[in-house]
Amino acid sequence: MSLDDISVVLSDDRPPVDTLAVGVSEFGLAGLTAVDYLSDQSSMREIGHLRTPGPPFITPFENGTPRHHTRLYADEAASLAVVVGERFVPPAQAKSLAEAVATAGGKLDVSNITMLTGVPVAHGPDDHIPFYIATPAYREAYLDETDIRPMGNGFLEGLSAELVTRGMDDAVPTGVFTTPAHPQAPDAAAAIRLLTALKETHAIQIDIGPLETFAANIEAHYQALAERMTAAEADSAPDDRMYM
C-alpha cells in the first residue's frame, strides 16, 4: 500500500445524510473538538473509518481500548455525519484524504461537505466570531440568509484547500467555517463558535451547554496558570539594594 492509498471502510447499514462535517487535528484543535463533541452525542453511532497509511503512525486509545484515528459517525434523524480525524494530516496526504472524504460523502449521498477549523491569526475580541470560505453553490444554499461573514483575503491550505478545490470542480457544495483559535489546545471556545455556525446554517439541533462549561473550565485553568507564572516571576526578581 502506497502513501497515497487511503481506504474508506463503511458499514453496510450506513444511513443517507445531507451534511458531512469534517474536523481534524489542526491549530488549536477547534475543528476536531467540535466534531468530537458531535460524535459523542447519544444519537450518533460509528459507521466506519478512513484507513490512512504513512507517517505519523498513531493509534489512539482510551481505558486500554484502541480506536481508529479517523472515524465516521452518523445521526440519521439529524441527517448529519461527521469525520473525526485525530491524526495530523501531512501536507503530502491532504489531496488523497480529501478524495477519501469525498468518496465517503458519495457513499452517504450527502448534499454538502462542511469543514470546521481554527485559524492562527492575530485578532481582537471583536473577531471571536465564525467566518466562512465557500463555493457559490454552498453560499446560495446555506449562507445567503445568515449574518455569518466571509473571511477576507488569504489562502487555504492542507485538507481545507483540497476539499474546497474539489467543491469548485464538482457538484457537491463545499464550505469551510473557520474562526481565530488560540494555541492553548483544545480551544473549546472556538469550537463553540464553529458549532454555532453549523447550527445556524444547517438547522441542526446541537446542545452546546456541556461544551460551554468545558470551555469555561479551560479558560479558568489557563487564567490561574498565568497568574501563578506572574507571581513566580515577581518572587524570583532580584532585590535592588543599590541605595541601601
Secondary structure as UniProt FT lines:
FT   TURN            3..4
FT   STRAND          7..10
FT   TURN            12..13
FT   STRAND          19..24
FT   HELIX           27..29
FT   HELIX           30..39
FT   TURN            42..43
FT   STRAND          45..51
FT   STRAND          61..62
FT   TURN            63..64
FT   STRAND          65..66
FT   STRAND          70..75
FT   TURN            76..79
FT   STRAND          80..85
FT   HELIX           91..93
FT   HELIX           94..107
FT   TURN            108..109
FT   STRAND          112..119
FT   HELIX           125..127
FT   STRAND          131..134
FT   HELIX           136..138
FT   HELIX           139..143
FT   TURN            144..145
FT   STRAND          149..150
FT   HELIX           158..169
FT   STRAND          174..180
FT   HELIX           188..202
FT   HELIX           209..236
FT   TURN            242..243
//
